[in-house]
Amino acid sequence: MKIAVRNEIEIAKIRKAGQILTEAHRLIAEAVRVGVTTGELDAIAERYLVKSGAGLSCKGYKGFPSTICASIDDVVVHGFPSDVPLDEGQIIGIDFCCSFEGYHADMARTYAVGKVGRNRLRLIEATKKAFEEALTAVKSGARVGDISAKIEAVAKEYGFSPVRAMVGHGIGRKMHEDPIIPNFGEAGKGPKIIAGNVLAIEPMFNSGEYDVKIDADGWTCRTKDGTDSAHYENTVLVTENGYELLTGIERG
């Protein structure tokens, strides 16, 4: 397995893609509410990305029809946007990439729609906490398993199941590169990461079992038992002593 080590020029392009992507997510976060459609959210993202000079990484990728993935309640990832309005109490995962001068960044968040039940809020909270814990393992010389183990530990703490069929990944000239980053694993195992690697770390937790199924459309990934799922992702640069977040940076 060869994990790409990015130079400063490449990192600058991924960083710019990440800045654009973060702002697009901010616009979507402001727009999520009861009655909005995921198709409208998709249009918000696409308009902003095009205006910003970013490439639409997801739209057309292996036939995927939209700019964003919109995954409601039991949908884990890769849900299609539609003209169906969101309902009070739902949760929705928004996951998408964009590129800048040929280099990609990836980011996902799960949002509450109106007033949401406590268990759904805990599920969203857990994926965010798992990402934050995973970051404590990111530094040059660490192993992928160190990241995976941190994520799995948070899932166990909350009583949720880390999704096994879908994983985090390297990112750069392609959306999906080596290494794969499972949301479960053993510390000290797996490929070594070094400064200059760029990773998309993305905890995905189900409130029930970890098993998933794919709809007839070939994309929409759901929990097999119909329970809820949540997702949190950022693009992360590995540095000598830690990491740099390339998405999800709060505006100053």
PyMOL commands that set and color helices and strands:
alter all, ss='L'
color gray80, all
select helices_A, chain A and resi 8-31+38-51+61-63+118-135+144-158
alter helices_A, ss='H'
color red, helices_A
select strands_A, chain A and resi 69-72+75-77+91-100+103-112+161-162+168-170+177-181+198-201+204-206+212-214+221-223+229-231+234-238+243-245
alter strands_A, ss='S'
color yellow, strands_A
deselect
rebuild
show_as cartoon
